[in-house]
Each structure stands twice: as C-alpha cells, then as structure tokens.
Amino acid sequence: MHSKLKDRLWGTDPASLPPLSRAVLYLFRLVYVLVRDLSDSQLSLYAMSLVYTTLLSLVPLLAVSFSVLKGFGVHNQLEPLLSNALAPLGESGVEITHQLIAFVDRVQVKILGVLGLGMLFYTVLSLIQKIEQAFNYVWRVDQERPLGQRVIEYLSVLTIGPVLFFSAIGVSASLGGNPLIRSFMDYEAINWVMRVAGILAPYFMISATFTFIYRFVPNTQVRLQSAALGGFMAGLLWETLGSLFGEFMASSTQYTAIYSSLAILILFMLWIYIGWLILLLGSNLAFYHQHPELLDTPEREPSLSPRQHEWLALRLTAWIARAYLDGAPPPPCATLARLMRQSTQAIRPTLDLLEENGYIVRAATSPPGYVLRRAPETIQILEILERARRFGEGQWVARQVEPPISDLMACIDTALADCLDGITLKALAQRLAERDSG
C-alpha cells in the first residue's frame, strides 16, 4: 500500500497535467511528506529533547523574562499568558501556573551572584540553542550560527522580545478600555466585530508568535510568506488540539487514580511534547512552501547514485560558470540547491569536493556565493567528471583491482577521454545559456 501510494503520487509527471490537477497532486505530495517527516524518529527525538530542556529551563526562562518585564512595569501580564498556554490542562494548568509563578517570585536575582546569574542565563540560552538545532534539522541547515552571533541574538530575544510582546498586549487592553472605543461599542455591528475579534485574538497572537519564530530562528533566509503560512497552520493546530486535549483532560480521571500526584506532571509533559511537535510541523510546512522543488521525490534525503554525483558536479560547475560569464553575482548554496532541485545538504558534499580540488571558491559575500577559481576555458569537462567519479574513493581501491578488471576500466577511461576531448566548462555553460534563451 505504501509503495503503491508513492507510485501514484510520483509516477506521474506534473508537467503533463492541467493546472488544477497539478495543484491537487502537489497538495497530496505535501500531505505525504508532512506525515512522513512527522513520523520520522528524528523529529520525535527533537521534540522529546525539547521537552526535557523545557522542564529544566522553564523557571529560569520565566525568571529572566519576569526581571526584564518588571523593569517596564508589565510583569503582571506574565501569569495570564502562562495560564492561557496551559489552558488545555484545565485545573491542572491553573495549579502548574501558580506553582511556576511562585518559583519565579522566590528567585532573587540580587543574591544569585555572578556564578548563579551566569548559570541562569546559560540554562535559558541552551534552550534557545536546542530550538535552533531542531529548526536547522527541519530546514536542512548543517551550519550553526557563530558563537558570538548566537549569544547576541539570543540575549536580544530574551530582552527585547518579551517587552514588545507584552507591550502589544498592554496597548490592546488600553484600547479596549478607551472611552472613545467603548462609545463605538453601542453600535451592534461594531460590537459584533469586536466580539469576534476578541475570540480570534488568541489565535492570531499565537500564529504571529509562530510566524516570528519561523522567520528568525532557523539559520537560513526564510521568506515571510512561508513563515506566515507555517504560523497560520501551526496556530490552527494549536487551538484545535488544545481544545481536544482539554476534552481529554476533563475525562482523564483514571490517570489521577493510577498515577496520583504524578498525573499532573505526566500530562504537563505530554502537552509540552504535543506543543513542540506542532511547532516543528508548522516549520516543516514553511520549509516545503519555500522549497517546493523538494516535493519531486518521496524521500527526505534521497541517496545519490554515482551517475547522479557526476551529473551534479557537471551541473553545479556549469551554473557557476554561467553566472561568471553573465556577470551575475556568485550563486550561494541555497540558490544552487534550488536550481538542482535538491536540498543544500545533498549538494554540499559535491560543492566541497569541487572546492577541495581547486575548481571553485567561496566569495566574501553574504551569504557566501561560489565563483570559479580558474577561467572556465581552462577547465576541461573530463577533469570534473573524473573527480566526481572518484567521489569517496579510497587509496586502497587502485591497489586491489586485478589486471583484467583494471585493463577494462582503462579502456572505459580512454573511450571517455576521447569523447570529451577538448570540451571545456565555458563551452558547456554557453550551451546551457543557449538552451534557456532558445
């Protein structure tokens, strides 16, 4: 059944379908890959890891946020926000909120000392780092931010983020109590609109929060429309599953009978786990919206055959050479991945191979683009192809091949050299440009 579904979804060329059928096909492909990634053990492991780190960092995080918000006089908004986040837990959520706020109130920053304050910030920063690692996995990013940049950006999130968030809540509340605004409430239509806005406000607030996270946390450039789509769907899931979890909590008296006082902790951890899965699933949706070319394969990270490695090496160098000949900016890894219809993780080993062998070099641009190290007319296609064919080959291979086999391979090499004799990278890039212009 699983293989038949993949054959149905990927056995048809979308270019041969009318626009509506093509859109439906991509929608079903998107649902398939989202379910595949959600059931992937790595995504579940990241969610479970974030549950553990959240439990360790929750009180220090609230303490830091409380200290920052107290300086701006909006610290009283912390408890209602936490209560809303834990609303699906019902009465248990109210109890957990009171306990957490009590812990935060007992944290005396003045008497912690330098070491205690450092540990407090380290615990909080480690949580944000774990979140970034999970998002980098979703976005196929294999490079983290530099340490200095991470510390500066994380501290900015901890200090500026809560102030802006709760200031917006305060402005909203003050507008609701403004006499001029309240005078308009006498009109039935405006009153109805305000009531609907009050119902939808929590949903839009959580969606905006998710959009902000998707936009800035991954160590890559995320388009606003992709982040907004992921935030919209994640907010919808959050509200929907929150209601369902609340119904589950109302009928879960047997868990209290079995686990006694531990039931609250178990259900609290379960809700945190569901919350992180929702967050990661929304990020997945944003990723595929920004990179629809990765819906061309049912595998998350398709394994490339030796022949595909050869194609990839030739295509990468040809596109880099074409940018050079056209006077275009050096294409970064993300742009090349989109042209190759592959993820950045899939093409990076080939880029590293080409860089190590002196064909390309990273330019001092932001993000770093790739340029040719030598003029394209001096690079023979045969050189690149031979490097790609020896991708991952150890020194021991040449010593252990028997003479009859080595003679046969030598014949193949000679035939290949005769076929590609005199063809340069410049000629290949020019033919690529002629094809696109024609």
C-alpha positions as CSV (number, residue, x, y, z in Angstrom):
1,M,0.0,0.0,0.0
2,H,2.8,2.4,0.9
3,S,4.7,1.7,-2.3
4,K,1.5,2.0,-4.4
5,L,0.8,5.4,-2.9
6,K,4.3,6.6,-3.8
7,D,3.9,5.3,-7.3
8,R,0.6,7.1,-7.7
9,L,2.0,10.4,-6.4
10,W,5.4,10.4,-8.0
11,G,4.8,8.2,-11.0
12,T,3.1,11.0,-12.9
13,D,4.9,13.9,-14.4
14,P,3.2,17.1,-13.1
15,A,4.1,19.0,-16.4
16,S,1.8,16.7,-18.3
17,L,-1.2,17.6,-16.1
18,P,-3.6,20.6,-16.3
19,P,-3.1,23.4,-13.7
20,L,-5.8,22.2,-11.4
21,S,-4.7,18.6,-11.4
22,R,-1.1,19.6,-10.9
23,A,-2.1,21.7,-7.8
24,V,-4.0,18.8,-6.4
25,L,-1.1,16.4,-7.0
26,Y,1.3,18.8,-5.2
27,L,-1.1,19.1,-2.3
28,F,-1.2,15.4,-1.9
29,R,2.5,15.2,-2.1
30,L,2.8,17.9,0.6
31,V,0.5,16.0,2.9
32,Y,2.5,12.8,2.3
33,V,5.9,14.4,3.1
34,L,4.5,16.1,6.2
35,V,3.2,12.8,7.5
36,R,6.5,11.2,6.6
37,D,8.5,13.8,8.5
38,L,6.2,13.8,11.4
39,S,6.5,10.0,11.8
40,D,10.3,10.3,11.4
41,S,12.1,9.3,14.5
42,Q,14.5,12.2,14.3
43,L,11.6,14.8,14.5
44,S,10.1,12.9,17.5
45,L,13.6,12.8,19.2
46,Y,14.0,16.5,18.8
47,A,10.5,17.1,20.3
48,M,11.3,14.8,23.3
49,S,14.7,16.5,23.7
50,L,13.0,19.9,23.8
51,V,10.5,18.6,26.4
52,Y,13.4,17.7,28.7
53,T,15.2,21.0,28.1
54,T,12.0,22.9,28.6
55,L,11.4,21.4,32.0
56,L,14.9,22.3,33.0
57,S,14.8,25.8,31.6
58,L,11.2,26.9,32.2
59,V,11.7,28.5,35.6
60,P,15.0,30.3,34.6
61,L,13.3,31.5,31.4
62,L,10.4,32.9,33.3
63,A,12.7,34.4,35.9
64,V,14.7,36.2,33.2
65,S,11.6,37.4,31.4
66,F,10.0,38.5,34.7
67,S,13.0,40.5,35.6
68,V,13.1,42.3,32.2
69,L,9.3,42.9,32.2
70,K,9.4,44.2,35.8
71,G,11.7,47.0,34.7
72,F,9.0,48.1,32.2
73,G,6.1,47.6,34.6
74,V,4.3,44.9,32.5
75,H,5.4,41.9,34.6
76,N,1.8,41.3,35.7
77,Q,1.0,40.0,32.2
78,L,3.2,37.0,32.6
79,E,0.8,34.9,34.7
80,P,-2.2,35.3,32.3
81,L,-0.1,34.4,29.3
82,L,1.3,31.3,31.0
83,S,-2.2,30.4,32.1
84,N,-3.5,30.7,28.5
85,A,-0.7,28.5,27.2
86,L,-1.5,25.8,29.8
87,A,-5.3,26.2,29.4
88,P,-5.7,22.7,27.8
89,L,-4.6,21.2,31.1
90,G,-7.7,22.6,32.8
91,E,-7.5,22.9,36.6
92,S,-4.0,21.2,36.5
93,G,-2.9,24.1,34.2
94,V,-4.0,26.6,36.8
95,E,-2.2,24.8,39.5
96,I,1.0,24.5,37.5
97,T,0.8,28.2,36.6
98,H,0.6,29.1,40.3
99,Q,3.5,26.9,41.2
100,L,5.7,28.3,38.4
101,I,4.9,31.9,39.3
102,A,5.6,31.1,43.0
103,F,9.0,29.7,42.0
104,V,9.8,32.7,39.9
105,D,8.8,35.1,42.8
106,R,11.2,33.3,45.0
107,V,14.1,33.7,42.6
108,Q,16.2,36.6,44.0
109,V,18.4,37.8,41.2
110,K,20.3,40.1,43.5
111,I,21.6,37.3,45.7
112,L,22.4,34.8,43.0
113,G,25.8,36.2,42.5
114,V,27.8,36.2,39.2
115,L,28.0,32.4,39.0
116,G,24.3,31.9,39.8
117,L,23.3,34.6,37.3
118,G,25.6,33.0,34.7
119,M,24.1,29.6,35.2
120,L,20.6,31.1,34.9
121,F,21.4,32.7,31.5
122,Y,23.2,29.5,30.4
123,T,20.2,27.4,31.1
124,V,17.9,29.7,29.1
125,L,20.4,30.1,26.2
126,S,20.8,26.3,26.0
127,L,17.0,26.0,25.5
128,I,17.1,28.5,22.6
129,Q,20.1,26.7,21.1
130,K,18.2,23.4,21.2
131,I,15.3,25.1,19.4
132,E,17.7,26.4,16.7
133,Q,19.2,22.9,16.3
134,A,15.7,21.4,15.8
135,F,14.8,24.1,13.3
136,N,18.1,23.7,11.4
137,Y,17.3,20.0,11.1
138,V,13.9,20.8,9.6
139,W,15.4,23.4,7.2
140,R,18.3,21.0,6.2
141,V,20.9,23.5,7.6
142,D,24.1,21.9,8.7
143,Q,25.8,25.0,9.9
144,E,25.1,26.8,13.2
145,R,25.5,30.5,13.8
146,P,28.9,31.6,15.2
147,L,29.0,31.6,19.0
148,G,29.3,35.4,19.3
149,Q,26.3,35.9,17.0
150,R,24.3,33.3,18.8
151,V,24.8,34.9,22.2
152,I,24.0,38.4,20.9
153,E,20.8,37.3,19.1
154,Y,19.6,35.0,21.9
155,L,20.1,37.8,24.5
156,S,18.2,40.2,22.2
157,V,15.3,37.7,22.0
158,L,15.3,37.4,25.8
159,T,15.3,41.1,26.5
160,I,13.5,42.8,23.6
161,G,11.1,40.0,22.7
162,P,9.1,39.9,26.0
163,V,8.9,43.8,26.1
164,L,7.5,44.1,22.6
165,F,5.1,41.2,23.1
166,F,3.6,42.4,26.4
167,S,3.6,46.0,25.3
168,A,1.4,44.9,22.4
169,I,-0.9,43.2,24.9
170,G,-1.0,46.3,27.0
171,V,-1.8,48.6,24.1
172,S,-4.6,46.2,23.1
173,A,-6.0,46.2,26.6
174,S,-5.8,50.0,26.9
175,L,-7.6,50.4,23.5
176,G,-10.4,48.2,24.8
177,G,-10.9,50.4,27.8
178,N,-10.6,53.7,25.9
179,P,-13.9,55.7,26.3
180,L,-13.9,56.6,22.6
181,I,-13.5,53.0,21.6
182,R,-16.2,51.9,24.0
183,S,-18.6,54.5,22.6
184,F,-18.5,52.8,19.3
185,M,-19.4,49.5,21.0
186,D,-23.0,50.8,21.3
187,Y,-23.4,50.1,17.5
188,E,-24.5,46.5,17.1
189,A,-22.3,45.8,14.0
190,I,-19.2,47.2,15.7
191,N,-20.0,45.3,18.9
192,W,-20.3,42.1,16.9
193,V,-17.0,42.7,15.1
194,M,-15.3,43.4,18.5
195,R,-16.6,40.2,20.0
196,V,-15.4,38.2,17.0
197,A,-12.0,39.9,17.2
198,G,-11.9,39.0,20.9
199,I,-12.5,35.3,20.0
200,L,-9.9,35.3,17.2
201,A,-7.3,37.4,19.0
202,P,-5.6,34.5,20.9
203,Y,-5.4,32.5,17.6
204,F,-3.9,35.4,15.7
205,M,-1.5,36.1,18.6
206,I,-0.2,32.5,18.7
207,S,0.0,32.5,14.9
208,A,2.0,35.7,14.9
209,T,4.3,34.3,17.5
210,F,4.9,31.1,15.5
211,T,5.5,33.2,12.3
212,F,8.1,35.3,14.2
213,I,9.9,32.1,15.3
214,Y,9.8,30.5,11.8
215,R,11.1,33.7,10.3
216,F,14.1,34.3,12.5
217,V,15.2,31.2,14.4
218,P,16.4,29.0,11.5
219,N,20.0,29.8,10.4
220,T,18.8,30.5,6.9
221,Q,16.8,33.1,5.0
222,V,13.1,32.3,5.4
223,R,10.6,34.2,3.3
224,L,7.8,36.0,5.2
225,Q,5.0,34.4,3.3
226,S,6.4,30.9,4.0
227,A,6.8,31.7,7.7
228,A,3.2,33.2,7.8
229,L,1.7,30.1,6.2
230,G,3.5,27.8,8.7
231,G,2.5,30.1,11.6
232,F,-1.2,30.1,10.4
233,M,-1.4,26.3,10.2
234,A,0.5,25.8,13.5
235,G,-1.8,28.3,15.2
236,L,-4.8,26.5,13.9
237,L,-3.4,23.2,15.1
238,W,-2.5,24.7,18.5
239,E,-6.0,25.9,19.1
240,T,-7.7,22.8,17.7
241,L,-5.5,20.2,19.5
242,G,-5.6,22.4,22.7
243,S,-9.4,22.1,22.7
244,L,-9.2,18.3,22.1
245,F,-6.6,18.0,24.8
246,G,-8.8,20.0,27.2
247,E,-11.6,17.5,26.5
248,F,-9.2,14.6,27.1
249,M,-8.2,16.2,30.4
250,A,-11.8,16.5,31.5
251,S,-12.3,12.8,31.1
252,S,-8.9,11.6,32.4
253,T,-9.8,11.0,36.0
254,Q,-8.4,7.4,35.7
255,Y,-4.9,8.8,35.2
256,T,-5.2,10.6,38.5
257,A,-6.3,7.4,40.1
258,I,-3.4,5.5,38.6
259,Y,-0.6,8.0,38.9
260,S,-1.8,10.1,41.8
261,S,0.0,13.4,42.1
262,L,2.4,12.4,39.2
263,A,-0.6,12.6,36.8
264,I,-0.2,16.4,36.6
265,L,3.4,16.2,35.7
266,I,2.9,13.4,33.1
267,L,0.0,15.3,31.4
268,F,2.1,18.5,31.5
269,M,5.0,16.8,29.8
270,L,2.6,15.3,27.2
271,W,1.2,18.8,26.4
272,I,4.6,20.2,26.0
273,Y,5.5,17.4,23.7
274,I,2.4,18.0,21.6
275,G,3.3,21.7,21.5
276,W,6.8,21.1,20.2
277,L,5.5,18.7,17.6
278,I,3.0,21.4,16.4
279,L,5.9,23.9,16.3
280,L,8.1,21.6,14.2
281,L,5.3,20.6,11.9
282,G,4.5,24.2,11.1
283,S,8.2,24.8,10.4
284,N,8.1,21.8,8.1
285,L,5.2,23.3,6.2
286,A,7.0,26.6,5.9
287,F,10.1,24.8,4.5
288,Y,8.2,22.9,1.8
289,H,6.3,26.1,0.8
290,Q,9.7,27.8,0.3
291,H,11.3,24.8,-1.4
292,P,8.5,23.1,-3.5
293,E,11.2,21.5,-5.7
294,L,11.9,19.0,-2.8
295,L,8.4,17.6,-3.4
296,D,9.8,16.0,-6.6
297,T,11.0,13.0,-4.6
298,P,9.2,10.9,-1.9
299,E,12.5,10.6,0.1
300,R,13.5,13.2,2.7
301,E,17.2,12.9,1.7
302,P,17.5,10.8,-1.5
303,S,20.7,8.9,-1.8
304,L,22.5,9.9,-5.0
305,S,23.9,7.2,-7.3
306,P,27.4,7.5,-8.7
307,R,26.0,8.7,-12.0
308,Q,23.9,11.3,-10.2
309,H,27.0,12.6,-8.5
310,E,28.6,13.0,-11.9
311,W,25.6,14.9,-13.2
312,L,25.5,17.1,-10.0
313,A,29.2,18.0,-10.4
314,L,28.7,19.0,-14.0
315,R,25.5,20.9,-13.4
316,L,27.0,22.8,-10.4
317,T,30.1,23.9,-12.2
318,A,28.1,24.8,-15.3
319,W,25.7,27.1,-13.4
320,I,28.6,28.7,-11.5
321,A,30.4,29.2,-14.8
322,R,27.3,30.6,-16.4
323,A,26.9,33.2,-13.6
324,Y,30.5,34.2,-14.1
325,L,30.1,34.6,-17.9
326,D,26.8,36.6,-17.5
327,G,28.4,38.9,-14.9
328,A,25.8,37.8,-12.3
329,P,26.5,37.7,-8.5
330,P,28.1,34.5,-7.2
331,P,25.3,32.0,-6.5
332,P,25.1,30.8,-2.9
333,C,24.5,27.3,-1.8
334,A,20.7,27.8,-1.4
335,T,20.3,29.2,-4.9
336,L,22.3,26.3,-6.4
337,A,20.2,23.8,-4.4
338,R,17.1,25.3,-5.8
339,L,18.4,25.1,-9.4
340,M,19.5,21.5,-8.8
341,R,16.1,20.7,-7.2
342,Q,17.9,19.3,-4.2
343,S,18.4,20.2,-0.6
344,T,21.5,22.1,0.5
345,Q,22.6,19.1,2.5
346,A,22.5,16.9,-0.7
347,I,24.7,19.3,-2.8
348,R,27.1,20.5,-0.1
349,P,29.4,17.4,-0.3
350,T,29.8,17.9,-4.1
351,L,30.5,21.6,-3.6
352,D,33.1,20.7,-1.0
353,L,34.7,18.2,-3.5
354,L,34.9,20.9,-6.2
355,E,36.3,23.4,-3.7
356,E,38.9,21.0,-2.4
357,N,40.1,20.2,-5.9
358,G,40.5,23.9,-6.9
359,Y,37.6,24.4,-9.2
360,I,35.5,26.8,-7.2
361,V,36.0,29.0,-4.2
362,R,33.6,30.8,-1.8
363,A,33.3,34.6,-2.3
364,A,33.2,37.1,0.5
365,T,29.5,37.8,0.1
366,S,26.6,37.4,2.4
367,P,25.5,34.6,2.1
368,P,28.8,33.2,0.7
369,G,28.5,32.6,-3.0
370,Y,30.6,30.3,-5.2
371,V,32.9,31.5,-8.0
372,L,35.3,29.7,-10.3
373,R,38.9,29.6,-9.2
374,R,40.1,29.3,-12.7
375,A,38.9,30.7,-16.0
376,P,36.2,28.4,-17.5
377,E,38.0,28.0,-20.8
378,T,41.0,26.4,-18.9
379,I,38.8,23.8,-17.1
380,Q,38.2,20.5,-19.0
381,I,34.9,18.7,-18.5
382,L,36.9,15.5,-18.3
383,E,38.7,16.8,-15.2
384,I,35.5,17.5,-13.3
385,L,34.0,14.1,-14.4
386,E,37.0,12.2,-13.2
387,R,36.9,13.9,-9.8
388,A,33.2,13.2,-9.4
389,R,33.7,9.5,-10.4
390,R,36.3,9.2,-7.7
391,F,34.0,10.7,-5.1
392,G,34.6,8.9,-1.7
393,E,37.1,6.5,-3.3
394,G,40.0,5.4,-1.0
395,Q,43.6,4.8,-2.0
396,W,43.2,1.1,-1.4
397,V,40.8,0.6,-4.4
398,A,43.5,1.1,-7.1
399,R,45.9,-1.3,-5.4
400,Q,43.3,-4.2,-5.1
401,V,41.9,-4.2,-8.7
402,E,43.1,-7.3,-10.7
403,P,44.8,-6.7,-14.0
404,P,41.9,-7.9,-16.2
405,I,39.5,-5.6,-14.4
406,S,41.9,-2.7,-14.4
407,D,42.6,-3.2,-18.1
408,L,38.8,-3.0,-18.8
409,M,38.5,0.2,-16.7
410,A,41.4,1.7,-18.5
411,C,39.6,1.1,-21.8
412,I,36.5,2.9,-20.4
413,D,38.6,5.8,-19.3
414,T,40.2,6.0,-22.7
415,A,36.9,6.0,-24.5
416,L,35.6,8.7,-22.2
417,A,38.7,10.9,-22.7
418,D,38.3,10.6,-26.5
419,C,34.6,11.5,-26.3
420,L,35.2,14.6,-24.1
421,D,38.4,15.7,-25.7
422,G,38.6,19.5,-26.0
423,I,35.2,20.2,-24.3
424,T,35.7,23.0,-21.7
425,L,33.5,24.3,-18.9
426,K,33.0,27.5,-20.9
427,A,31.6,25.6,-23.8
428,L,29.2,23.7,-21.5
429,A,28.0,26.9,-19.8
430,Q,27.4,28.6,-23.2
431,R,25.4,25.6,-24.4
432,L,23.3,25.8,-21.2
433,A,22.6,29.5,-21.8
434,E,21.7,28.9,-25.5
435,R,19.2,26.2,-24.4
436,D,17.5,28.6,-22.0
437,S,17.4,31.5,-24.4
438,G,16.0,29.3,-27.1
